[in-house]
């Protein structure tokens, strides 16, 4: 996949502020941005993906500590059936990749800030 956009959430802001988080053992950096959108460039046969498809990367099985697999599946099912126009309206601010640090600034009215990889 090639990155298209990356969501910045409250967790990312708290890590940047030094409230918690550290690089994995043996690594120097902690990569932020567990909310991502990408375009498929190559996919294995039978995967259900084709070149050009948009896909969301998932880096962990559960969205929160209190969720279990059934919660995750219900949320995923709900998102898949959601009105796409409504979901897009949740993006209240887009920041170009060159100015990514602006995405970490909390502004009044922010719901979802997206770092846009598209030029």
C-alpha positions, 0 to 999 in steps of 0.5 A: 500500500502507498500512504494516502492520509494519516489520522492524528488522534488524542493518543498521538498528541499525548505521546508527542506531549511526553505523557507516555509512550516509548519506542519498542525494544531495540528501536530508537523511534516510536512511529505515530499514526495508527489511523491510516488510509492507503491505496493498494499497489499490489495484492496477493491473488484471492486477497479481495483487494485489487490495485487502486483500492483504498484500504484502512490499516489496522495496527491492533485488534481492539480499539480500546482496552475495554473492547473485545473481538465482538465489539470490534466486529460490531464497530467495523460492521457499523462503519462499513454501512455508515453513510460515507458522506457523513464519515468524510464530514468528521474530517474537520482539518486536512494538513499537507504532509510538509506541515505535519506538525500542525496536525498535532496542534489541538484547535477548537472544533477539531474532530478528526485531523488528517495528514494528507499525503496526496499532492 
